[in-house]
Amino acid sequence: MQNKNSFKNKIQSYFSNPHLKKNRFNFLNFHGKALQHLTEKNSMVVVGIFITCTFFLILLYQPSILSFLDQKIYDLQHKGIKSKGTPQPVIVDIDDKSLNEMGQWPWPRYLVAELLDIIGDAKPGSVGIDILFTEPDRTSPSWVLKDLASRTGNQYSFENIPHDFQDNDLMMARALKNAKFILASKFITSYPKNLFPKNLTILPSPALHHENGNSDFHGDPSRQSISHFHNKNKVNENKVNVKERLVHTLDTLIRSPDGNFDNYSIKNSQWNSLLAPLDLFTETASGTGFINMLPDSDGIIRRVPLITSHNGYFFPGFALATVMQQMNANKVIIEISSSGIEGLRINQTLIPLTSDGELLIHYRAPNEPFEILSASDLLNHRVNSKTLKGKMVFLGTSASGLGDFHFTPLSSVCPGVNIHATIADNIINKNFLSRPVWSRGLELFFTIITGLISTLIMVRLSPMLCLASLALMIFLLFLCQLEFIHSINVVISTLYPFLVMLTTFLFLSILRFRIGEKNILQKARQMGDAQNLTIMGISCLATKRDGEDSLHIRRTAQFVKIIAKRLSLHPDYADQLDNETIEMMHRSVPMHDIGKVAVPDAILLKAGKLTEEEFNEVKKHTEYGWQTICEAEKASDVEMNSSFLAISREIIRYHHEKWDGSGYNHGLKGKEIPLSARIMALADVYDALIRKMKRADGDFDHEKAKDIILQGKGRHFDPDIVDAFILEEEHLIKVSEQMSRETTVSITVD
């Protein structure tokens, strides 16, 4: 009993020693840990920098899917942008009501002329006509007579019709003289030669103004105005006769920092022809402007070309030409840099443009509509046309059958005339949105900085602080974007900084998790090694006391593992014997006879036959071992694996129980005995048999041991476990032979 108490005191002292508690699992020195931690951080930094550089290149390339997403974010932000001033233009609308009252479209030009006379008599500031008049009116009496003559060969006349009323186009041309009317033209990409040859306009050679940022006009005086270029083509100020049609061009002054842009042009190579109004109209109207709109890839009109050029000539957009008439401006100044157009100046108003001469349209909210007058109401004098005095007017159509509808960020459908009115309103009220040349560089800068800051946060901060920092950065990016829009009307895309931040957070979180998982597994392995070291040390101590060789605990551990794996294939045991449970059994086996240390040496090492009283004392080793584990568990504050301890206690306490209930110390039988203890019982007996039954050549006799095991099937051993033993006997023999050649136990901890 003195030995037993002495052993218990040693165990308790071992597990309760404060110094051992502090250093029990410290297998890596300080420098090793520091080097590992530094390597992990470096890998996260490298991944973060790689993600940042990847998005930097993506931003330069701008794939279509991300551009589409960027456009949708822009549309959402656009809805929150407020407009300055009151809506300026008035829209005269040829709507469905007008077509119902005045007849189908196209109307005869005399009816259009009547409408223009009504508008012109009101003395508006300028009138933009958003309708193409590229063909003669073939409903005119003169055209009808010509058509009849060509078809019948006979001559006809309208003797009672005054000459002035025989040509509808002349009536409309006279109406165009009554006010500052701007006509619509349209650039086209290709022209079918067999359809409308007279509409094809060949653009002339260059004639431009140039100015640098530090001095007044420099250049050849003969090029100061397009109207002075090729006098034989001169018709009127800024009208050039180009083959069959007249074209209004834009009197332009180019202002550049260094004056090295003599051959500057706006790149719209997809436009190679121009549909222009009839010469008769061009001569009498105040100007023309192109009505082309360039929808983005999703079909939404977010920007329009305000100015374009071809072969050196500049042409104004429709809304720009109308605004210039309203402002009595006859010249524009193009502000350019090495990156392209920066802006367009009319009088004292600087209009910010993209490098391609496009204006970002600032749409008004639906609750700020333009004043709209129905054309039929004006023709039938139901409204007072005098309300148009001094105002900028746009004449167009919203009739559903004419198809002049477009998609905008704020509306599913919008008539084209409303978009032109919006552009003019932007210029008059200075409601500009811009993307200056430096905005792209700022977006690249934000992308890099956001990626690097996100990487630094993920490397240095805890997970909760990382989440909080992510939310804060998203808020700051959103706030920064709004500040640029509301303060200086500059549109900055934060899509790429936002994506690089989320991607960095996602990938570094995964990497951080994997590194943490790796460290946890490494610590678990270290703790497992420490457990094995402790277990093997104590178990070897027990085997030394009762004279057994130390290989006994290693062989039995392997036997248990082999039999358990085979048994796990049995349907009745598959749920009980997973890989983790089998591993716990394998690690618990060395402790099965730990209680023998508490048995007195006089009994344990007795050479002769034990008395009944002495054998009863030996049988108590299962209880001694079980109590020792329980007391050690209570005395230790080291967090142990509960499954491991439970299996260890089962094996220690019940491995001498028998299937028929004749074992000790509790007389359990059948499946009352824990599965781990039933497997251990067979492994323990088998190892004892092969150690005692040697053949003449010194090797063990497996067949004799096997016969004894089979005799104990259903009495000493679980029949299912015996069956698993038989199925794995070759594997067991191999392990036994291999370990029989070993004479020492070598324990290492990685």
FIKEMI-575321 format. One line per 2 residues: number of its first residue (from 1); their letters; for each residue z, x negated, y of C-alpha. Coordinates in steps of 0.5 Angstrom, whole numbers, plus 500, padded with zeros to 3 digits. Example, Ala and Ser with C-alpha at 12.3 -4.5 7.8 and 13.67 -1.06 7.14 Angstrom:
residues 2
1> AS> 516 475 491 | 514 473 498
This chain:
residues 750
1> MQ> 500 500 500 | 501 494 505
3> NK> 494 492 504 | 492 499 505
5> NS> 496 499 512 | 494 493 514
7> FK> 486 494 513 | 487 501 517
9> NK> 490 497 522 | 485 492 523
11> IQ> 480 497 523 | 483 501 529
13> SY> 484 494 532 | 477 493 532
15> FS> 474 499 535 | 480 500 540
17> NP> 479 493 543 | 477 494 550
19> HL> 473 487 550 | 469 489 544
21> KK> 468 496 547 | 465 492 553
23> NR> 461 487 550 | 459 491 543
25> FN> 452 492 544 | 450 487 549
27> FL> 445 483 545 | 440 481 551
29> NF> 443 476 557 | 442 478 564
31> HG> 436 474 565 | 432 477 560
33> KA> 434 484 562 | 432 482 569
35> LQ> 425 479 567 | 424 486 563
37> HL> 425 490 569 | 421 486 573
39> TE> 415 487 569 | 416 494 568
41> KN> 416 495 576 | 410 490 576
43> SM> 406 495 571 | 407 501 575
45> VV> 405 497 582 | 399 495 579
47> VG> 397 502 576 | 399 505 583
49> IF> 394 500 587 | 389 502 582
51> IT> 389 509 583 | 389 508 590
53> CT> 383 504 590 | 380 509 585
55> FF> 381 514 590 | 378 510 596
57> LI> 372 509 592 | 371 516 591
59> LL> 372 518 598 | 366 513 600
61> YQ> 362 517 595 | 365 524 596
63> PS> 363 527 589 | 360 535 590
65> IL> 366 538 586 | 371 534 591
67> SF> 367 536 597 | 367 543 595
69> LD> 375 543 594 | 375 540 601
71> QK> 371 545 604 | 375 551 601
73> IY> 381 547 604 | 378 547 611
75> DL> 376 555 611 | 384 556 610
77> QH> 386 552 615 | 380 555 620
79> KG> 384 562 619 | 390 559 623
81> IK> 386 556 629 | 387 560 635
83> SK> 381 560 640 | 381 559 648
85> GT> 379 564 653 | 376 571 652
87> PQ> 369 572 648 | 364 570 653
89> PV> 357 573 650 | 355 580 650
91> IV> 351 582 644 | 345 587 644
93> DI> 344 589 637 | 338 592 634
95> DD> 342 595 629 | 341 601 623
97> KS> 342 606 629 | 337 603 633
99> LN> 332 603 627 | 334 610 625
101> EM> 332 612 633 | 327 608 635
103> GQ> 323 607 628 | 322 602 623
105> WP> 322 594 624 | 318 591 627
107> WP> 318 595 633 | 311 595 637
109> RY> 312 589 643 | 311 595 648
111> LV> 318 597 646 | 321 590 645
113> AE> 318 589 653 | 322 596 655
115> LL> 328 593 652 | 327 586 655
117> DI> 326 590 662 | 332 594 662
119> IG> 336 587 660 | 332 583 665
121> DA> 334 588 671 | 341 587 670
123> KP> 340 580 672 | 344 577 666
125> GS> 346 569 667 | 341 568 661
127> VG> 338 572 655 | 337 569 648
129> ID> 332 572 643 | 334 571 636
131> IL> 327 574 634 | 321 570 632
133> FT> 315 572 635 | 310 567 632
135> EP> 304 572 631 | 300 577 635
137> DR> 302 584 635 | 297 587 631
139> TS> 299 594 633 | 296 593 640
141> PS> 290 598 642 | 286 592 644
143> WV> 288 589 637 | 286 596 633
145> LK> 279 596 637 | 278 589 635
147> DL> 280 591 627 | 276 597 627
149> AS> 270 593 630 | 270 588 625
151> RT> 271 593 619 | 266 598 621
153> GN> 261 594 626 | 261 599 631
155> QY> 264 598 638 | 270 603 640
157> SF> 274 603 647 | 280 607 650
159> EN> 277 609 656 | 284 613 659
161> IP> 289 607 657 | 290 602 663
163> HD> 288 595 662 | 295 593 662
165> FQ> 297 597 657 | 292 595 652
167> DN> 296 589 650 | 303 589 647
169> DL> 304 582 648 | 302 582 655
171> MM> 307 587 656 | 312 583 653
173> AR> 310 577 657 | 311 580 663
175> AL> 318 582 661 | 320 575 660
177> KN> 319 573 667 | 324 578 669
179> AK> 330 574 667 | 332 567 664
181> FI> 330 569 657 | 330 563 651
183> LA> 326 564 645 | 327 563 638
185> SK> 323 557 634 | 324 555 627
187> FI> 323 548 624 | 320 548 617
189> TS> 320 543 611 | 313 545 608
191> YP> 307 549 611 | 302 553 606
193> KN> 296 551 609 | 292 557 607
195> LF> 297 562 610 | 299 561 617
197> PK> 295 555 620 | 296 557 627
199> NL> 304 557 627 | 303 549 624
201> TI> 306 545 630 | 304 537 630
203> LP> 310 534 634 | 308 529 639
205> SP> 309 522 641 | 316 519 644
207> AL> 318 520 651 | 325 519 652
209> HH> 330 517 658 | 335 511 656
211> EN> 341 509 659 | 347 504 658
213> GN> 354 505 659 | 355 500 664
215> SD> 349 502 669 | 344 507 671
217> FH> 337 509 669 | 333 503 666
219> GD> 326 504 663 | 319 505 665
221> PS> 319 511 670 | 313 514 667
223> RQ> 317 516 661 | 322 519 665
225> SI> 320 526 663 | 316 529 657
227> SH> 312 533 662 | 310 527 665
229> FH> 307 524 658 | 300 525 657
231> NK> 298 529 663 | 292 533 660
233> NK> 297 536 655 | 302 538 661
235> VN> 303 546 662 | 309 547 665
237> EN> 316 543 666 | 318 541 659
239> KV> 313 544 656 | 308 540 651
241> NV> 301 543 649 | 301 541 641
243> KE> 295 543 638 | 295 550 638
245> RL> 302 552 640 | 306 550 646
247> VH> 313 547 645 | 319 547 650
249> TL> 323 540 649 | 329 537 651
251> DT> 330 533 657 | 334 528 655
253> LI> 338 522 657 | 341 517 652
255> RS> 347 513 654 | 350 508 649
257> PD> 355 502 650 | 349 497 649
259> GN> 343 500 651 | 340 498 645
261> FD> 337 505 642 | 330 505 645
263> NY> 328 508 638 | 334 513 637
265> SI> 333 519 633 | 337 524 629
267> KN> 335 524 622 | 332 531 619
269> SQ> 327 528 615 | 327 535 611
271> WN> 323 538 617 | 316 536 618
273> SL> 313 543 622 | 315 548 627
275> LA> 314 555 627 | 314 556 635
277> PL> 313 563 639 | 306 565 642
279> DL> 303 560 647 | 303 567 652
281> FT> 311 568 651 | 312 560 651
283> ET> 309 560 658 | 313 566 661
285> AS> 320 564 658 | 325 560 661
287> GT> 326 556 654 | 326 556 647
289> GF> 331 553 641 | 331 552 634
291> IN> 335 557 630 | 336 553 624
293> ML> 342 553 620 | 344 549 615
295> PD> 349 552 610 | 354 547 606
297> SD> 353 547 598 | 357 553 597
299> GI> 352 557 602 | 357 558 608
301> IR> 355 556 615 | 361 551 618
303> RV> 356 547 622 | 349 547 625
305> PL> 345 542 628 | 345 543 636
307> IT> 340 538 637 | 335 535 633
309> SH> 329 530 634 | 322 529 631
311> NG> 317 523 633 | 322 521 639
313> YF> 322 528 642 | 329 532 642
315> FP> 329 539 641 | 335 544 643
317> GF> 338 549 638 | 338 556 640
319> AL> 345 557 643 | 345 550 647
321> AT> 338 552 650 | 341 559 652
323> VM> 348 556 655 | 344 551 659
325> QQ> 340 556 662 | 347 560 663
327> MN> 350 553 666 | 343 552 670
329> AN> 343 545 667 | 336 542 666
331> KV> 338 535 662 | 343 533 657
333> II> 346 526 656 | 347 524 649
335> EI> 353 519 648 | 351 515 642
337> SS> 354 509 639 | 352 504 633
339> SG> 355 510 628 | 351 515 631
341> IE> 351 521 636 | 358 522 639
343> GL> 357 528 643 | 353 531 648
345> RI> 354 532 655 | 352 538 659
347> NQ> 354 538 667 | 361 536 666
349> TL> 362 539 659 | 362 534 653
351> IP> 361 537 646 | 363 533 640
353> LT> 358 532 635 | 357 529 628
355> SD> 353 523 627 | 347 528 625
357> GE> 348 532 632 | 351 538 628
359> LL> 357 542 631 | 363 544 627
361> IH> 363 552 629 | 370 554 631
363> YR> 369 562 629 | 374 567 633
365> AP> 379 571 629 | 376 578 627
367> NE> 381 581 632 | 377 578 638
369> PF> 370 581 637 | 364 580 642
371> EI> 362 586 646 | 356 589 642
373> LS> 351 594 645 | 347 598 641
375> AS> 339 597 643 | 338 604 642
377> DL> 344 606 647 | 340 601 652
379> LN> 333 604 651 | 336 611 651
381> HR> 340 609 658 | 347 611 654
383> VN> 350 605 657 | 350 602 664
385> SK> 346 596 663 | 349 593 669
387> TL> 355 591 665 | 350 585 663
389> KG> 350 582 670 | 351 575 670
391> KM> 353 575 663 | 350 571 657
393> VF> 346 575 653 | 344 575 645
395> LG> 339 579 643 | 339 580 635
397> TS> 339 584 629 | 344 586 624
399> AS> 340 592 621 | 342 591 613
401> GL> 334 591 611 | 332 585 615
403> GD> 337 580 612 | 339 576 617
405> FH> 346 575 614 | 350 569 613
407> FT> 357 567 610 | 362 564 614
409> PL> 369 561 613 | 372 568 616
411> SS> 367 573 614 | 363 575 607
413> VC> 357 577 611 | 356 575 619
415> PG> 349 577 623 | 346 570 625
417> VN> 346 573 632 | 353 573 632
419> IH> 353 566 629 | 349 564 635
421> AT> 354 567 640 | 360 564 637
423> IA> 356 557 638 | 355 559 645
425> DN> 362 561 646 | 365 555 643
427> II> 361 551 649 | 363 555 655
429> NK> 370 556 653 | 370 549 650
431> NF> 373 551 643 | 371 545 640
433> LS> 372 542 633 | 370 535 632
435> RP> 369 530 627 | 369 524 631
437> VW> 366 517 628 | 373 514 627
439> SR> 375 520 623 | 373 518 616
441> GL> 376 511 617 | 383 515 619
443> EL> 382 519 612 | 381 512 608
445> FF> 387 509 612 | 391 515 610
447> TI> 389 515 603 | 391 508 602
449> IT> 397 508 606 | 399 515 602
451> GL> 398 511 595 | 402 505 597
453> IS> 408 509 599 | 407 514 593
455> TL> 407 508 589 | 413 505 592
457> IM> 417 511 592 | 416 512 584
459> VR> 418 505 583 | 424 504 587
461> LS> 427 512 587 | 430 516 582
463> PM> 426 522 579 | 430 527 584
465> LC> 429 523 590 | 421 522 588
467> LA> 421 530 588 | 424 530 594
469> SL> 419 525 597 | 413 528 594
471> AL> 415 535 598 | 416 531 604
473> MI> 410 527 604 | 406 534 603
475> FL> 409 537 608 | 408 531 613
477> LF> 400 531 611 | 400 538 612
479> LC> 403 537 619 | 399 532 621
481> QL> 393 535 619 | 395 541 624
483> EF> 397 537 629 | 390 533 630
485> IH> 387 540 630 | 391 544 635
487> SI> 392 538 639 | 386 534 640
489> NV> 381 539 636 | 379 534 631
491> VI> 378 536 624 | 382 531 619
493> ST> 381 532 611 | 388 530 608
495> LY> 385 532 601 | 384 525 598
497> PF> 391 523 601 | 394 529 597
499> LV> 390 528 591 | 392 520 591
501> ML> 399 522 592 | 399 527 586
503> TT> 395 523 582 | 400 517 583
505> FL> 406 521 582 | 403 524 575
507> FL> 401 518 572 | 407 513 574
509> SI> 411 519 572 | 408 519 565
511> LR> 409 511 565 | 416 511 568
513> FR> 417 516 562 | 414 512 557
515> IG> 418 506 560 | 424 509 559
517> EK> 423 512 552 | 421 505 550
519> NI> 428 502 553 | 432 508 550
521> LQ> 428 506 543 | 430 499 544
523> KA> 437 501 546 | 438 505 540
525> RQ> 435 500 535 | 440 495 538
527> MG> 446 500 537 | 443 501 530
529> DA> 443 494 529 | 450 494 531
531> QN> 452 499 527 | 449 496 521
533> LT> 452 490 522 | 459 493 523
535> IM> 458 497 516 | 455 491 512
537> GI> 461 487 515 | 466 492 512
539> SC> 462 493 506 | 461 486 504
541> LA> 469 485 505 | 470 491 500
543> TK> 465 488 495 | 468 481 495
545> RD> 475 484 494 | 473 488 487
547> GE> 469 482 485 | 462 486 486
549> DS> 456 482 488 | 454 484 495
551> LH> 447 486 493 | 450 492 490
553> IR> 450 495 497 | 443 493 498
555> RT> 440 496 492 | 444 502 492
557> AQ> 441 503 499 | 434 502 497
559> FV> 435 507 491 | 438 512 495
561> KI> 432 512 500 | 427 512 494
563> IA> 430 518 490 | 431 522 497
565> KR> 424 521 499 | 421 523 492
567> LS> 426 529 492 | 423 531 499
569> LH> 417 533 496 | 420 538 492
571> PD> 420 545 496 | 427 546 495
573> YA> 429 540 499 | 423 539 504
575> DQ> 428 542 509 | 434 538 508
577> LD> 431 531 507 | 427 530 513
579> NE> 425 522 515 | 431 522 520
581> TI> 436 525 514 | 433 520 509
583> EM> 434 514 514 | 441 516 515
585> MH> 443 516 508 | 440 509 507
587> RS> 444 507 513 | 451 510 510
589> VP> 450 508 503 | 453 501 504
591> MH> 460 504 506 | 461 508 500
593> DI> 466 504 497 | 469 502 503
595> GK> 476 505 501 | 477 500 496
597> VA> 480 495 501 | 486 499 501
599> VP> 487 499 494 | 492 494 492
601> DA> 489 487 489 | 494 487 483
603> IL> 490 494 481 | 483 492 483
605> LK> 483 485 480 | 486 487 474
607> AG> 483 484 468 | 485 488 463
609> KL> 485 496 462 | 488 500 467
611> TE> 494 505 466 | 493 512 468
613> EE> 497 511 474 | 493 505 476
615> FN> 486 509 475 | 489 514 479
617> EV> 490 509 485 | 483 507 484
619> KK> 480 514 484 | 484 514 491
621> HT> 479 509 494 | 474 515 496
623> EY> 480 518 500 | 482 512 503
625> GW> 475 511 505 | 474 518 508
627> QT> 480 517 512 | 479 510 515
629> IC> 472 513 518 | 475 519 521
631> EA> 481 515 524 | 476 510 526
633> EK> 472 515 529 | 478 518 533
635> AS> 480 511 536 | 473 509 538
637> DV> 470 511 545 | 463 509 543
639> EM> 458 515 542 | 456 515 535
641> NS> 451 519 531 | 454 525 529
643> SF> 449 526 523 | 450 519 521
645> LA> 458 520 521 | 457 526 517
647> IS> 453 523 512 | 457 517 511
649> RE> 464 522 510 | 460 526 505
651> II> 458 520 501 | 464 516 501
653> RY> 469 522 499 | 464 525 494
655> HH> 460 520 490 | 464 520 484
657> EK> 464 528 483 | 460 530 477
659> WD> 455 536 476 | 459 539 471
661> GS> 465 539 475 | 469 533 471
663> GY> 469 528 477 | 474 526 482
665> NH> 478 527 487 | 476 535 488
667> GL> 473 537 482 | 466 540 485
669> KG> 461 542 481 | 453 543 482
671> KE> 451 544 489 | 458 545 492
673> IP> 457 537 492 | 453 535 498
675> LS> 446 533 497 | 447 526 499
677> AR> 453 525 495 | 449 527 489
679> IM> 444 522 490 | 449 517 491
681> AL> 452 518 485 | 446 517 481
683> AD> 444 511 485 | 451 508 484
685> VY> 451 509 476 | 444 506 475
687> DA> 446 500 479 | 452 499 475
689> LI> 448 500 468 | 443 495 470
691> RK> 448 490 472 | 452 490 465
693> MK> 446 491 461 | 443 484 461
695> RA> 437 483 456 | 437 476 452
697> DG> 432 473 457 | 437 475 462
699> DF> 433 481 466 | 436 488 466
701> DH> 435 493 461 | 432 499 465
703> EK> 430 503 458 | 438 503 456
705> AK> 440 505 463 | 435 510 463
707> DI> 437 513 457 | 444 514 459
709> IL> 442 517 466 | 438 522 462
711> QG> 444 524 457 | 448 525 464
713> KG> 443 530 466 | 446 537 468
715> RH> 453 534 466 | 454 528 470
717> FD> 448 528 475 | 443 534 478
719> PD> 437 535 474 | 433 535 480
721> IV> 435 528 482 | 434 526 475
723> DA> 427 528 475 | 426 525 482
725> FI> 429 518 479 | 424 518 473
727> LE> 418 519 477 | 420 513 481
729> EE> 422 509 476 | 417 504 477
731> HL> 419 503 484 | 426 502 482
733> IK> 425 497 477 | 421 493 482
735> VS> 426 493 487 | 432 491 482
737> EQ> 428 485 480 | 426 483 487
739> MS> 434 483 489 | 436 480 482
741> RE> 433 474 484 | 437 474 491
743> TT> 444 471 491 | 446 471 498
745> VS> 446 477 504 | 442 475 510
747> IT> 443 479 516 | 440 479 523
749> VD> 440 483 529 | 433 483 533
